[in-house]
Structure formats: C-alpha cells, structure tokens
C-alpha cells in the first residue's frame, strides 16, 4: 500500500472517501484520470480494514464490468500484495469476491431490463458502500436504489455509508445533481465532485494524450478537456452552444401571433408544461403539478385570455390523458406517433418536430426569453438528452422514446416536449413536399 502513489485529484477524492461527512463522491470529467483504479483501491482497502463488510462494484452491463473494471480490481489486488486462493476467492458463478476476513465484493450489473424494469433485484441488497463505474450508463433510478441499500455494518464500525462514482461529462441527471451545483457552489457538505482529466494524471503515456487530442472536436472537448457543456455523442440532436445562444437572443414583435404549446402530464410525478410564445419567442413557461384535467383546463383558459391566444394557436399533447384536456379546450391536437407532415422522411410527427426545432435553434430563429435560470437549465438538459435513433440504419428518421429519455434524465422531458410541439405550425406552413434533409450535429 505504501508504494501506491495517487495523483493530486485522486488524493483529494480518497480523503473524501475516508472522512466522517461525505456520503457521495463523483470523480472524473474525462478519460485517463484514474477513476476506475481509485474506486477499486478504495473498495479493496475498506474490505481489508473492516472484517465482514460488504461492498458493491456496479456497472451497467456485467460483461463490460468483467472485461474492464474487474481487471482493474484484480490488478489492484496484486499491487497491495493479495494472492488469489490465499487472501481472497473469486466465484465467477455468483460474481462475489470473498476475503479471508469475511468481507465481500459483489460485482453487479446495473441495467434495468424488460424482465426487471424497476430493478427489484437490487431491493434485497444490504451493503456497506458502493463503487459505480461509468455512471453515464446507469439510470437515475439505479443511482437512487443503490444509495438506499447502503447500511450494512455501518453502526458496528461507526462508518459513514459512502457511494463513489466515476464518470465522463454527461448531459443527464449527473450534470444537474453534481456538476451545476458544484459550479454554482451549492453542492452541499455530504456530496463532493472532483473534476479530473487525463491532464491531471502524470502517469499516462504521452501517446494516450495524443490519441485523445486527435479525436473529433466534441469528443476531444468531452474526453480530454472534461467539458460538460458539449453534447454526449453523435446521436444527439441538439448542441449546447445553440441552446445557450438562444437565451434572450432577441425581443418579440408584439404584432406576431401568440401561441401556447401544452404538454400534459401522464403520471403523478410528471409535470404539465404550458409554453407561451410570441412568434418564435418563448415569453413564459408555466409548470403545473398534480392538477386534474378540469383544473388544468381552467388554468389554460385563463392563460389564453391573459396572453390573447386564439384556440387555433393552442396545441395540446393529446396522447393518453392529454386527450381529456384537448377535448375540453378544443385546441389543435398533437399526436406524437401521427404521420409526418408533407410526407417527409420521419417515423412520426414528434421526430419531425424535434428535428425542426434543432434546425431553427441552429439558424438562431428561436429566442428563449425566460428569467428563471432553473427552467432554462432544465430545458437545456432535456434537449441535450434528445437523441436520434438507429442513425446507422436506412430507416425513417426517429428520435428515441420518452421512456428512453427519462432513463437518461431521471425525469420526464416535459419542458422539451412543450417547446417541440410549437414546431407543428412551422412545418404545417411549409410550402414544399420535397424530401426533408435532416439537420445533424
């Protein structure tokens, strides 16, 4: 143990993992920062120090865990002088490592599956702590479930239950849970975020840095520079800079038509969101929770009177329970899975409208004039989570489903959907039936 030298950033994180205050540590912001090794070292030292404790090492897919994180763990064992069969035993059938003092490491996949959508397999676990590797691949539900299972032998050893997580920049819940509060200095005493990139690791070969430096711009910014404000992958339909540039881009023309686009909640935890437009300027966003269909309809009627919106310029998500509000308000019904307008090459109307929204943001035609920064931040994260589906196949253009977006965000993309529906009017008024060239980042 004494021969292991940690980087400055690893040392900071390791101190958090051994204090009496911190409960969650998120480490990383780029490739090559030594995040997996740090997690493996921490779990190993805790298992050796405290007899009979139980730690979990998780990753979205068990096969990836075995090929990557487990290899790092076994290398860590060698570094601290542990021999297989003598100091520990690894059961490849149960995926459990047992040390000679009775401590355990459970290797666990963290993906929700059709057979276990609520991840009930984690419900019976009792663990002392956990290391979740590559958090960008793990849903928000998995993150919260694991936190709720950390309690085993904490009182016996007077320990603080801790969750250590590794990541690269992510446009989902990690950004809102850790990165933005960290930047705004409001993360809280029991959560810590340690930004570390390859530049913070002097042990990396120069060739590795050169490889990262030769990546395409967005990947280079994300994996080498640790920039959280770049889109996650080539499937992303929206770019951070395009969204940021649209905030108070221009003032509305008071003579332009006024619209309201309404996304209606489907479940108790979802929000109903009404976005008020003057032309292509967002001037107000109203968020409603736990309203009945009648109550919501009454609220929207008042908005229409206040903002002088004609019923023909009210568009309502009429899928599911939204159909009730649509029947009462008699606006324009928006059906997500309806066919694309003008026979364009999209799988449905929703995909067509999201692509149109992306195009108009790129062309600086939309202005988001909202003072509430929390609304703007939420909208930004939701738009960055919109991804194209099966772009390598010769299919009609489609975006991922709302359920897939909810897995990334940890919530329903209600703000983004409300903004997206306004594009119906822009597409409807197009004077062309030509094949539509989609905008790709």
N, C-alpha and C positions, 0 to 999 in steps of 0.2 A: 504493500500500500504506500509506503514512504517514497517509492521510486516513481509513482504516478504524478505527473505534473499537469495541472489543469491550466487552461487559458484564464485570462482575467475575467472574461464573461462567464466561463464555467464556474470559476471560484465564487463569483457573486451569487449565481444560481444555487450552488451547493450550500452556501451559507443559509440561504432562504429555506432550503430543504431540511435544515437542521436547527432552525430557530424554534421559538415557542409561540410564534404568532401566525406565520404564513400557513395557509391551507392549500392554496393553488399557485403553481408556478408555470407560466408559459414561457418556453425558451425557443429562440430562433427567429430568423427573419430571412434566412437564405440557406443555400446548400453549403455543406462543408464546415459548419460551425461546431461540429462535435456534439450535437444534441442527443443522438441515439446512444452514444457512448456514455454521456453524462447520466442519462436515465438508467442505463444498465448498471453503472457504477453505484449510483445511489441505492437502487433496489438491492444489489448484492451486499453492500455494507450494512444495510438495515437488517437483512436476513442473517448475517453473520453476528451482528451485535446483540440481537434480541432473539432468544430461543422461542420457537413455536409460533412466530408471527407468520402472516400470510400476505404476500404482495401479488398484484396482478400486473402483467405486461400485456397490453392490448394493442391491436392494430385492426383496421377494417377487415382485412382478409387474412385468414390464418396461414395460407400458403405464402403470402408475402412476409408475414411475421417470421416464419421459419427460414425463409431464404435471406432475410436481411437482419431484422432486429435480433433474432435468436443467435445468428452468427456473431454479432457484436457482443451479445451477452456471454457466449462461450469463450470468446477472446478475452473478455474482461475477467472471467474466472481464472484463465491462465495467468493474466497479469497480476492477480492478487494471490497466486500460488495455490489454487484449488485444482484438485485432480478428480476426474470422473471416476465413480465407483468407490472412491475413498472419502472425499469430502461432500459429495453430492451424487444423487442419482436422477437421471432424466428419463421419465417414462413417455415414450413417443406416442403411446396409445391414449393416455389421459392428458398429455401435454402439461404435465406437472413436474416441476423440479423440486426434490426434497433434499434438504441439507442434513448433515449429521446431527445438528442440534434440534431437528424437527421443524425448522422453518420451511416455508414453501413459496415457490413462484408459480403462479398459474399463467399459462400462455393462452390468450383468449382472443377469438375474432370478435369484432365489434360491429359487424354489419347487421342491419335489420333485413330479414328475409321474408318472402311471402308466407312461409310456414311459421314465422315468429315476428310479425310486424311490430309488436310492442316490446320486443327484446325481453320477453319474460324469462328467458334462460339465465339472465343476469339477476333475476329477482331473489334467488335463494343464496346469493353470494354474501359472505361476510369477509371483508379484507381489512388489512391494516393500512394499506396505501396502494397507490397505483401509478404506473407509468404508461401513458397512452402515446404511442408513437405515430407521427404523421396525422395530427388532429384534423387536417383539412379533409381527410377522407372519412371522418367519423361524424355522425349526425349529432345535433344538439341534444336529442333525446338520450343517446348513448352517453354523452358527457354528463348529463344530469343524473342518470341512473347510477353510473359508477360513483359519483360523489355521494349518493345516498347509501352506498354499500360499505363505505369506509368507517368501520367501528370496531373491528376485531382486535382485542387485547390492548386497546388504547388506554383504558383505565389501569390495567395491570402494570404497564410500563410508564404510565403518565406521559403518553405520547400525544402529539397533535396529528390527527389524521391528515395526510397530505396527498395531493394529486399533482404529479409532474407531467407536463405535456410538451411535446415537440411540434414544431410547425414551420412551414414556409408562409409567406404572405398569403392571406386568404380573404375573399370578398364576402364571406358569410358571417356567421354568428361570432367567430373569434375576433373579427375586427370590431364589432360593436361591444363585445364582452370585455376585451382586453386592450386592443390597440388604441382605439379612440379615447377611452377613459385614461389610458396611460399618457397619451399626447396632451390631453386636457388636464392632467394632474388631478384626477379624481378616481383613481383605480381602487383605493381603499387599502387598509393595512393588511388584510388577510389574503390579498391577491397580489401577485408580482408578475411583471412582464420584463424579460431580459432580452433585449434586441441583440442578436449576434449573427454575423455573417462569416463567410469564408475569410474575409479580411481580418477578422479577429482571431483566426487560428494560424499561428506561425508554424504549425507542424505540417501544414498541407504542402505538397509539391507545387512548384511554380506552374507545372503543366496543367494542373487541375484548375488553377485560377485562369489560365489562358483559355481553357476549354469553356469555362463559364463566360468569359469575356467575348467569345465568338458566337454566343447564342443570339437569336433574333432579339430585337430591342426590348420587347415586353418581357420575354423570358429572362433576358440579362438583367433588366431592372429588378425583377422579382427575385431571381435565384442568386445573383451576385451582389446586387446593391441592397437587397432587402426592402424594396419599395412596395408598400402596402397599397398604393394608390394606382396600381396598374391591374388590368383585368387578368383573370386567373389563367385562361387558356384560349386557344384559337376558336373554341366553340362559343365564346362569349359574344353577345350581340352588341353590347354597349361598352363604351370606353369612358374611363373616369374623367379624363380631360374634357370630353364632350359634355358630360353631365355638369361638371363644375363650371364650365364656361357659360352654361345656360342660365345660371342663377342671376337674376336681375340683369339679364342681357339687354333688355330694352323695356320701355314703358308701353302699356297697352293703348291702343287707339280707342277712345270712348265711343266711337261710331261703329266699331266692329260688332259682329254678332256675339251674343253671350250663350255659353253652353254650360251644362252640368253633366259630368260623367260619374255614374254611381255604381260602385262595386258593392254588392250586398253580401253580408256575412252568411256563411253556410253552417257554421258550428258556433257553439258558445264562446270559444276562445278567439274566434276571428272577429275582425272589425268590419263595419260598413264604412266605406270611404266615399265622400262626395267631393269632387274636384270642380271648382268653378273657374271657367275660362272666359276671358275677353279676347276674341280672336284666337290666337295661339299663345296667349299669355295666361299662365296659371296665377290667379289672383287670390284664391282662398282654397284651403283644404280643410274639410270638416270630418272628424273621426267620431263614429258612434259605436258604442258597445252595449250589448245586451238589450237592444230595443226590439220590441215586437214588430211585425210587419206594419201594423196600423200606426204605431208610434213613429217608426221610421218614415212612413209615407207622409205623416203630418209634418215632420221636420223638413222633408224635402219640399213640400208645398210652400212652406214659409221661406225656404231658400229661393225658390223660383220667383216668389213675389219680391223678395228683398233685392235680388240681382237681376230682375226683369228678364227671366229666361222663358222663352216660349216652349210649350210642351214638345214641339218637334225638334228642339235642340237639347232635350233631356234624353240621354242614352243610359239604359239600365241593363246591368248584367242579369239577364232573365233566366239563367240556368238555375235549376234547383229551387230553393226557397226564394230566390230573387224574382221568380215568376209572380209571386204574390204581390210584391211592391209594384212590379211592372203593370199588372192588371189594374191596380188602384190608380196609379199615376198616369197611365196611358201615354208614356213617352215612347221612344224608339227602343225596341228590344234588341239586346246584343246577345247572340248565341255563340259561345266560344267555338263550338265544333261545327258551326254553319260553314257552308262552302265559301271559298274566297270570292271576292267581288271581281268582276270583269274577267272571270275565268283565268286568273293568274295562277302561277305555279306554286301554290301554297296548300298545305294539307287542310287548313281551316282558317276561319276569319281571324281568330286570335293570333296565329302566327303571322298572318299578313299585316295586322295592325302593329304588332311589336316590331316587325321589320321596318314599317313605315315610320314609326317613332324613332328608331335608331337612325334612319336616313335623315329625318328632319332635325334631330339633335346635331348630327354631323354638319349639316348645312346651316346651323345656327339660326333656325327659323322658329324655335320654341324658346320662350323665356319663362323661368320658374321664379316668380316674384313672391316668395314666401319668407317671412321674417323668422319663423320658428325653425331654428337650426336642427332640432331633433327630428322634425318632419323631413327636412332636406337630407339629413344623414340617413334616415330610414329608407327614403326613396332611392337614394344613391346605392345603398347596399342591395336593395331589391332589384334594381335594374341591372346591376353588375352580376346578379345571380341568374339572369335570363340567358339561357344557352341554347344554341342550335342543336338539333337532334339528328344524329346519323348523317353528318355532312359529307362523310366519305362514301355514301351510297347514292345511287341515282334515283332518289325519291323526290316527292314534292317537299318543298322547304317546310320545316316544322320546328317549333320551339319545344323544349321539354315541358312536361305537365306541371300543373300547380303542385301536385304531391312531391315531385322531384325537387322543385324549388323550395318547398317547405323543409325538405331534408337538409338542404344547404343552409337556409336561413334560420331554421328553428322556429319559423312562424309563417303565416300565410302572406304572400306578396300582394296585399290588398292595395297599397298605395300605387305600386307599379301597374297593377291591373286597371285601376281607375284612370290613370294617366293614359294608358294604352288605348282604352276604348274611344277616346276623343278622336283617334285617327280614322275611325269609321267614316266620319264626314269628309275628311280629306281624300280618302280613297274613293268614296262614292262619287265625288265630284270630278274625278279624273276623266278626261275626255280621250281615253285610249283603251283599247283591248289588247294591246301588244303584250308579248311575254315580258314579265316583270323581272328586271335584273336586281337581285337582292344585294343589299349592302353588307359586305363582310369586313370585319376589322382586320 
